[in-house]
Amino acid sequence: MTATVAEDAWRLHTLDTYFTGLSRMANLGIAVPPALQSIRTVTGWPRIIVDALDERLDIDAIRSDDPGAEEALGAIWAANDLADESQLAHLDALVYGRSFLAVGVDDYGDPLVSVESPQHMSVDYDARTRRTRAALRLVSAGAQRSATLYLPDQTVYLEGSGTGWTVADRQPHGLGVVPVVRLANRQRIADRRGSSEITEEVRALTDAACRTLLGQEIAREFFAAPQRYVLGASEGSFQGPDGTQRSAWETYIGRYLALERDEDGNTPDVGQFPAYDPAVYGRIVDTYARLVAGVTALPAHMLGYTTDNPASAEAIRSSEARLIKKAERRQRTFSGPWSRAMRLALQLTGATGPVPAVEIQWRDAATPTVAAQADATTKLVAAGVLPADSEVTLERAGIDRAQRQRIAVERRRSAGRAALDDLAATLGTDSTAPAVDHRAAA
């Protein structure tokens, strides 16, 4: 597994440079002069492609049929700050093709769930049983090296030296499985490791667009000022009063406007070459943007491609259909690993009995914002599909578990107050009735 981490290092580094915009495209050495080779151009498309999908992968809640287990899961989720850490796991899985969830205990004996990068971790995965046989995490800080080996019965901590590795500590966990879960993106039968959203096509088109933008930058340097020519001028027209040669910029700015006639009285001919049209480069980049949109199922307007006639709201929603479907499949793919990791964490709490099933609840990929989710829920309530006072309605509106509990308390309090008001009103009506004189009746 150590060799696997080393072999993947360069490929993962390449994907990282494309995502961060630090990749260097190949220079063909034809149109770029040596003095301008330091100019860089960036499109940012790889980051946009990944972020557009990652923004639709938000976990709303962890569910279980056992109320006690669900409460424990909520505590583990909050204690490990997994609302934010889960986004890091999804982001790395989309960029690198995979990420990992490591489950253990902290210094106080509480369950610890951490997200790990494939740049530092590798696993021995059994595709037949879909289980991890072993996992290795490597950490290097200068000359000092350390490693963590995860096994089905224990976790081994290693310290590296020039002569090899020595065991620093062993911690039995008794889980019976390796406490490392893999989040793989875009798996194939022959490649279970997963693949990045920054595919070879995306990288090639990104490089092509960057070269086009670089050509535009170079053309701007050469042709920002119109190229002119002079026919029939004497050498003295380009010299100063002391006979020294004037600079190109000084000649361009001033001398064209004050050229003298020659000894025959003829005026030099001054002309201008046609200027280049920068719109050509823009059209080429737009073509690349449409190609990237087709490869990634991303709407072209997200890549900066615009037209004279803006798309309607219906057209924009239609263009996002493939992206929504893509996000829904990623949610289904990542649900299994998250469920297994949370069940392992639940085992480490010391709970007795069989571990209950864990369900991952995702935010609707079609309505990634809270406002859009609330608007869709309101329409379902208005149509009678959902009852207004149901907890399911509150969940769909994006309200978390703690807030739902407070809302339930407030509803019970409001219902009790309304019952008391009704009772008081009834008693008040009876008290105003005419009093009966029992002595007169007797």
ChimeraX attribute file (.defattr): number of C-alpha atoms within 10 A of each C-alpha:
attribute: neighborCount
match mode: 1-to-1
recipient: residues
	/A:1	15
	/A:2	14
	/A:3	9
	/A:4	12
	/A:5	19
	/A:6	13
	/A:7	11
	/A:8	15
	/A:9	14
	/A:10	12
	/A:11	12
	/A:12	17
	/A:13	14
	/A:14	15
	/A:15	22
	/A:16	19
	/A:17	13
	/A:18	23
	/A:19	22
	/A:20	12
	/A:21	16
	/A:22	14
	/A:23	19
	/A:24	14
	/A:25	16
	/A:26	9
	/A:27	10
	/A:28	8
	/A:29	9
	/A:30	6
	/A:31	12
	/A:32	17
	/A:33	10
	/A:34	8
	/A:35	7
	/A:36	12
	/A:37	12
	/A:38	9
	/A:39	10
	/A:40	15
	/A:41	21
	/A:42	19
	/A:43	18
	/A:44	16
	/A:45	24
	/A:46	24
	/A:47	17
	/A:48	15
	/A:49	24
	/A:50	21
	/A:51	16
	/A:52	15
	/A:53	21
	/A:54	20
	/A:55	15
	/A:56	23
	/A:57	23
	/A:58	20
	/A:59	19
	/A:60	18
	/A:61	20
	/A:62	19
	/A:63	18
	/A:64	15
	/A:65	11
	/A:66	13
	/A:67	10
	/A:68	10
	/A:69	19
	/A:70	20
	/A:71	15
	/A:72	16
	/A:73	22
	/A:74	16
	/A:75	13
	/A:76	20
	/A:77	21
	/A:78	12
	/A:79	13
	/A:80	15
	/A:81	13
	/A:82	17
	/A:83	14
	/A:84	12
	/A:85	16
	/A:86	18
	/A:87	17
	/A:88	17
	/A:89	22
	/A:90	27
	/A:91	20
	/A:92	25
	/A:93	27
	/A:94	26
	/A:95	26
	/A:96	27
	/A:97	24
	/A:98	25
	/A:99	27
	/A:100	26
	/A:101	21
	/A:102	20
	/A:103	22
	/A:104	18
	/A:105	14
	/A:106	10
	/A:107	7
	/A:108	7
	/A:109	10
	/A:110	16
	/A:111	24
	/A:112	18
	/A:113	25
	/A:114	18
	/A:115	20
	/A:116	22
	/A:117	17
	/A:118	20
	/A:119	20
	/A:120	17
	/A:121	21
	/A:122	25
	/A:123	24
	/A:124	13
	/A:125	17
	/A:126	12
	/A:127	13
	/A:128	6
	/A:129	8
	/A:130	9
	/A:131	15
	/A:132	20
	/A:133	17
	/A:134	20
	/A:135	24
	/A:136	21
	/A:137	22
	/A:138	18
	/A:139	15
	/A:140	11
	/A:141	7
	/A:142	6
	/A:143	8
	/A:144	11
	/A:145	15
	/A:146	18
	/A:147	22
	/A:148	20
	/A:149	18
	/A:150	24
	/A:151	21
	/A:152	18
	/A:153	15
	/A:154	18
	/A:155	21
	/A:156	17
	/A:157	19
	/A:158	19
	/A:159	16
	/A:160	18
	/A:161	12
	/A:162	8
	/A:163	6
	/A:164	8
	/A:165	14
	/A:166	13
	/A:167	13
	/A:168	13
	/A:169	11
	/A:170	13
	/A:171	12
	/A:172	11
	/A:173	18
	/A:174	12
	/A:175	15
	/A:176	10
	/A:177	17
	/A:178	24
	/A:179	26
	/A:180	28
	/A:181	25
	/A:182	29
	/A:183	22
	/A:184	24
	/A:185	24
	/A:186	18
	/A:187	15
	/A:188	10
	/A:189	8
	/A:190	8
	/A:191	10
	/A:192	17
	/A:193	21
	/A:194	21
	/A:195	19
	/A:196	20
	/A:197	21
	/A:198	22
	/A:199	14
	/A:200	11
	/A:201	13
	/A:202	21
	/A:203	20
	/A:204	13
	/A:205	18
	/A:206	24
	/A:207	20
	/A:208	17
	/A:209	24
	/A:210	20
	/A:211	22
	/A:212	19
	/A:213	20
	/A:214	21
	/A:215	17
	/A:216	19
	/A:217	18
	/A:218	18
	/A:219	16
	/A:220	13
	/A:221	11
	/A:222	12
	/A:223	14
	/A:224	12
	/A:225	10
	/A:226	11
	/A:227	13
	/A:228	12
	/A:229	10
	/A:230	13
	/A:231	10
	/A:232	12
	/A:233	17
	/A:234	14
	/A:235	9
	/A:236	14
	/A:237	16
	/A:238	21
	/A:239	15
	/A:240	12
	/A:241	9
	/A:242	6
	/A:243	10
	/A:244	10
	/A:245	14
	/A:246	16
	/A:247	11
	/A:248	9
	/A:249	9
	/A:250	11
	/A:251	16
	/A:252	15
	/A:253	9
	/A:254	11
	/A:255	15
	/A:256	17
	/A:257	10
	/A:258	8
	/A:259	18
	/A:260	16
	/A:261	14
	/A:262	12
	/A:263	7
	/A:264	6
	/A:265	8
	/A:266	11
	/A:267	14
	/A:268	16
	/A:269	11
	/A:270	14
	/A:271	11
	/A:272	10
	/A:273	9
	/A:274	10
	/A:275	11
	/A:276	13
	/A:277	11
	/A:278	13
	/A:279	10
	/A:280	11
	/A:281	16
	/A:282	16
	/A:283	12
	/A:284	14
	/A:285	23
	/A:286	18
	/A:287	15
	/A:288	20
	/A:289	26
	/A:290	17
	/A:291	15
	/A:292	24
	/A:293	20
	/A:294	12
	/A:295	12
	/A:296	19
	/A:297	17
	/A:298	24
	/A:299	24
	/A:300	20
	/A:301	16
	/A:302	14
	/A:303	20
	/A:304	14
	/A:305	17
	/A:306	13
	/A:307	9
	/A:308	5
	/A:309	6
	/A:310	10
	/A:311	13
	/A:312	9
	/A:313	9
	/A:314	8
	/A:315	10
	/A:316	14
	/A:317	13
	/A:318	12
	/A:319	17
	/A:320	16
	/A:321	15
	/A:322	14
	/A:323	20
	/A:324	21
	/A:325	14
	/A:326	17
	/A:327	21
	/A:328	19
	/A:329	14
	/A:330	20
	/A:331	22
	/A:332	12
	/A:333	16
	/A:334	19
	/A:335	18
	/A:336	16
	/A:337	19
	/A:338	22
	/A:339	18
	/A:340	19
	/A:341	22
	/A:342	23
	/A:343	18
	/A:344	23
	/A:345	25
	/A:346	20
	/A:347	19
	/A:348	19
	/A:349	15
	/A:350	10
	/A:351	11
	/A:352	7
	/A:353	7
	/A:354	7
	/A:355	13
	/A:356	14
	/A:357	15
	/A:358	23
	/A:359	18
	/A:360	19
	/A:361	15
	/A:362	18
	/A:363	22
	/A:364	23
	/A:365	21
	/A:366	18
	/A:367	15
	/A:368	15
	/A:369	16
	/A:370	15
	/A:371	12
	/A:372	15
	/A:373	19
	/A:374	19
	/A:375	13
	/A:376	16
	/A:377	22
	/A:378	17
	/A:379	12
	/A:380	16
	/A:381	15
	/A:382	11
	/A:383	10
	/A:384	10
	/A:385	11
	/A:386	17
	/A:387	13
	/A:388	15
	/A:389	12
	/A:390	11
	/A:391	17
	/A:392	14
	/A:393	19
	/A:394	18
	/A:395	19
	/A:396	21
	/A:397	19
	/A:398	20
	/A:399	18
	/A:400	13
	/A:401	17
	/A:402	10
	/A:403	11
	/A:404	16
	/A:405	12
	/A:406	11
	/A:407	16
	/A:408	15
	/A:409	12
	/A:410	12
	/A:411	13
	/A:412	12
	/A:413	12
	/A:414	12
	/A:415	12
	/A:416	12
	/A:417	12
	/A:418	12
	/A:419	12
	/A:420	12
	/A:421	12
	/A:422	12
	/A:423	12
	/A:424	11
	/A:425	11
	/A:426	11
	/A:427	11
	/A:428	11
	/A:429	10
	/A:430	9
	/A:431	9
	/A:432	8
	/A:433	8
	/A:434	7
	/A:435	7
	/A:436	8
	/A:437	8
	/A:438	7
	/A:439	6
	/A:440	6
	/A:441	6
	/A:442	5
